[in-house]
Amino acid sequence: MFYKYFLILLTLLTTGCASTTEVNNFNQYQSISLQKTQFMPTLNDLSDEGYDIAVAVDNSKIKLAKKANLANFLSNTLENLIEQTGNVNIVSREKSGKLLHEVLIAEDKFINGWEGEQFASYFLFGKITQATFNRKFQAGFYSKRSGVDANQHYYPPRCIMTAFVSGTLKIYKMPSMKVLKTIQFDDNQQAGEEVKNKDDCKNVPDKNHLLVDATMDAIWANRSKLFNYFAIKGYIMSAKKNGGDMIVETTLKPNSAKSGDKVFIYHTKLLNNPLTNMDEQIEEKYAEGIVTNLSNSKRTWIRVNESTASIMIGDVIKPYYELNTMDYFKNMGKKINRLNVR
């Protein structure tokens, strides 16, 4: 029965209403007139230079996290991950370390927002809030290795160790140091070791690599949130139609959006903030599209829905990163591991 449900789930996850990425007979597409947005991108917006991000992690109050050096591992993981957006530059560890000290003081005093030094656009702050091990003794037992195996096989006693890690990621705007986004993360990893009895299980040494693996999986499960927040921006330049098929030309490059990727399109608008009584620019999503196979070193064409008549030159377009099939099965494994420690 489980195998049946597994196949159904796999089919649902790997099968979808994939939009066509092929653009055939491009010469038959006719240019259509588009209005310009009120907030056209500046030369700086159109440059290839990414924005600077400071990254630092704290685990000073978690003994097992310090022992496993999770702060350094998590810092490296976050830096490598957000660099994959192709839109960021990581500032030096020295500068990030000084900023981390200031943030920890502000958190202790419950301060959200102060004027800091402007050496980056954002500060990505990671904090390990839990790192623990759970040990569970599993007595030896006899069992068949498969449904067609007629023989009983003996499985010796084991100590099942489960590592739990949790924490938070905060994205600060610099230099105001206001928290823009908070992401909670948690995961677990499990391993077994043969033992003679229940008392031996209590003395099995900690497996620091399980904490590291759990941290990696926790961040990996949240990578789409980081990718989408720091996604490289493109801008709409023109549009063409062939019958009911509409494609738009964008400044996105093939190294930041590949054929088949989903993208979101945004209008930039002014919105009044009632707290400050000042107008603020916001990006409001209004359409989706699919990256086609039509691109060159500086341009990428996106297929959009025919009903999207409000597209403007200068509108923002961003790749949208989604979790894949393996992420769903990893999440299932995380839940199963939690059941095994009860």
N, C-alpha and C positions, 0 to 999 in steps of 0.2 A: 504493500500500500504506500509506504513512504517513497519507494522508487517511482511509483506512478505519479505522485504529487510532485516529486523532484523534476520529472520530465515535463510536467505541465508548467511548473514555475519557470524552468529553463526556457521553454518555448515562448512564454509570455514576455520574459525579460529580453530575449534576443531577437524577438520579432516585433516590428513596429511599423507604423505608417511612415516609412522613410520616404522623404521627398526626393524627386529626381534631381540629381546634381549635374546631369549632362546638359549642355547648351548646344543644340544642333542648329545649323543654318543661321549663324549669327548675323549674316548679311541681310537676312529677312526681317530682323528686328528694327523697328522704327523709333527714332528718338522722340521723347515726349517732353513737354515743357514743365519745369518745376519752379516753384517759387523759392526764394532764399529765406532761410531762417533769420529771425531777428538777431540771434547771437551766433554770428559766423565765427569759425575757429581762427585763432591768431596764428602768426608765423611760428610762434613758440609751440602752440598746440600741434602744428603740422610737422614739427621737427622730429627727428629720429631719436632724440635724447629722452631717456626715461627719467623718472623722478627718483630721488634719493630716499631710501628707507633705512632706518636704524632698527636693529633686531637685538633683543637681549632676553634672557630667561632667568628666573629666580626659583631656586628650590632650597633655600637656606634653612627653612624650618622643617624640612622633611628628611629625617635621618637616612632612610633607605635610598631616597633619591640622590642624596649627596654621595652615598657610598657607591652607587652605580654611575655617578657622574652624568645624571640625566640632563642637567642644565646645558652642558657643553654639547651633548648629543642632540638635544632639542633645538638649540641655536643653529647647529649645522643643518639639521633637517629643514627648519623653516627657511633659512637662507637659500638652500638649494631648491626648495619648492617654489618660492615666489620668483626666483630668477627665471624659472621656466616660462613665466608670462611674457618674457622678452621686453618688459616695460619698466624694469626697476634697476637701480644701482644700490648695492649694499654698502653702507658707510662703515668705517673702521670699527673694530671691536672696542678700541680705546674710547672713542666718543660714545658708543652705545653703552659702555659700562658706566660712564659718568652719569648718563641720563637715567640708567636703571636705578642708581642710588637715589636720585631725586624723586623718581616715581614711587619707590618703596617708602620713602619718607611721607610723600603726599598720601599714599594709601593708608598708612598708619594714622594719619590725621584726618582721613576721610575728605580729602580735598580733590575735587574734580575740576580741573582747569586752572592753569596759571600760565603766565607768560614765560616761556622757556627760550632757549637759544635756537636760532634758525639755522640748523646745519643739515636738515632733511625735511621732506614733506610729511612723512609719517613715521611713527614709532610703533613697531610690532612687539608687544610685550607678552611673553609667555610666563606662566606661573604653574608649577607643579603643586597641587593641593593635597594629593594623596598618592602614596606608593606603599603597597602592603603585599604580604604573602599569605596564602591560606593553604594549609596542609590537610589532606584527607586520606585516611588509610583505607585501602581496598583489599579485602581478604582474597586469598587464592581461590580459584574456582575451575571447574571443568566445563568445557563448552566445545561445540563443533565450530570449525573455522569457516564453514559455509553451509548453505542449505543442502548441498549434494554430498557433503563430507559425512560419512557414516561413523567415523571415529571421534571419540571424545579426547580433547587435548587439555592438558593442565596449564593454567596461567598462574604463575606465582604471585604472592602478595606484592602490592605496589603502594608507593606513596605518591598521591596525585597532588602536585603543587600548582597553585594558580596565583599568578601575579596580577595585581590590580593597579592601574594608574589613572589618575584623573587630573584635570587642571583647567585653566582658562587662557584664552588668547584675547588680548585687547589691542585694538587699533586706535592710536592716539593721533590727533591732528597736531602738527607742529607749525608755529610755536605756541599756539593757544593751550596745548596739552589737554584738550577735551576728548573724552572717549567717544569715538564714532561708532564702534561696533565691538561687541563681546561675543566670543565663540567658546562654548563649553566643549571639552573633549574628555573621553574616557574609553578605556578598552581593557582587555585582559588577555593573558597568554597562559597556556597550560602545558605541563610536561609531567611524565611519570618516571619513577625510579624504583627498581626492585628493592624490597626490604624483607627482613625476616619476621618482624612483628610490628604491632602498633606503636610501641615505644620507640623503635628505630625511626619511625616516620617523623617523630617530633624532633629528631636530631639531624635530619637531612639538611645540609647547608643551603642557604639562600642561593637562588639562581638569578644573578643580576641580569643575565642576558634576556630573561623573560620580561623584566621591567623595561629593558630597552626595546624589545620587540613589541610590547604592548603600547609603548609610547609612539613608536613608528606607525603602528596600525591606527592608533587614535588620530594622529595628525593626517595620515593618508585618507581616513574616512571623511575628514573635513577639508580636503584640499580644494574641492569644488567651490566652497565658500570663500577661501582665500583667492583662488584663481578669478572668481567672478568679481571680487571686490577690487583687485588690482589688475583687472583685465585691461589690455591695451586698447585704446580708443581708435576708431577710425571715423571717417566722415563721408557722407554721401556726396557724390560729385554730379551724377547724371542718372538717367533712367531710360530704358527702352522697353518696347512691347512688341510682341508678335501674337496677334490674336488675343487670347486670354492670358498669355504668359508674360509676366513682368519681371525684369531683372534690373538691378541698380548697381552702378559703378561706385566703388568705395576706395578709400585710401588704405584699407587694411592690406597687409602684405602676406604672402603665402606662408611665411615663417611664424605668423601669429594666428592664422586661421586657415585650416586646410579644408579641402573638398569634403562636404558632408557635415561640417560643423554647424551647430545651431547658433544664430546670432539674434540679439535683441536690438531694436531701433528706438531711439529716444528723441523727444523734443526737449530743448532747453527752455525753461520758462522762469518767469519771475513769480515768486510766492511771498506774500507778506507774512512775516513772523510776528504774531501778536504779542510775544514777550518783549521783543525789542522795537516793534513798530517799524522795522526796516525790511526792505525787499531783499530776498535771497534767491540766487539762481539754483534751480533744481532740475534734475533730469527725469523726465516722465516717460516710462516705456509705453509705446503704443502699437508696436508691430513686431513680428518675428520673421526670420528668414533662414535660408539654408545656403551655405557657401557652395558655389558651383565649381566645376572644373576649369572655368575660364578665368585665368589670372596671368599676371606677369610679375616682374620683380617689384613693381610699385603699385599695382592695382589688383583688386579682387572683385569679382561680380557676384552678387547675392540674388537668389530667387526669392521673391516675396509674393504674398497673396494679392490677387488682382484687385481686391476691394480696398487695398491700402492706397487711397487717393490723396492722403494728406502728407505724403512724403515730401520733404523739402531738401534743397541743397544746403549742406552744412549740418544736417541732423547727425547726431552721434550714433555710432554703431559699435557694439561690443560683442566679442565671442561669448557664448554661454556654455560653461563647462558643467557636465552632468556626471553623476556617478555611473559606473558601468556594472555589468553583470556580476563580476567578481566581488564588488563592494557589497552587494546584497547577500552573497553567500558568507562573506566574512562577518557580516552583522549577525547572520544566523548562528555562526560558530561562536561568536561572543556571548550570545544568549544561552547557548547550550553549555558553555563553560560555567556560566553562573549557576545553572541548574545542578551541575556536577559537584559544587562545593557545599550543597545543602545536606 
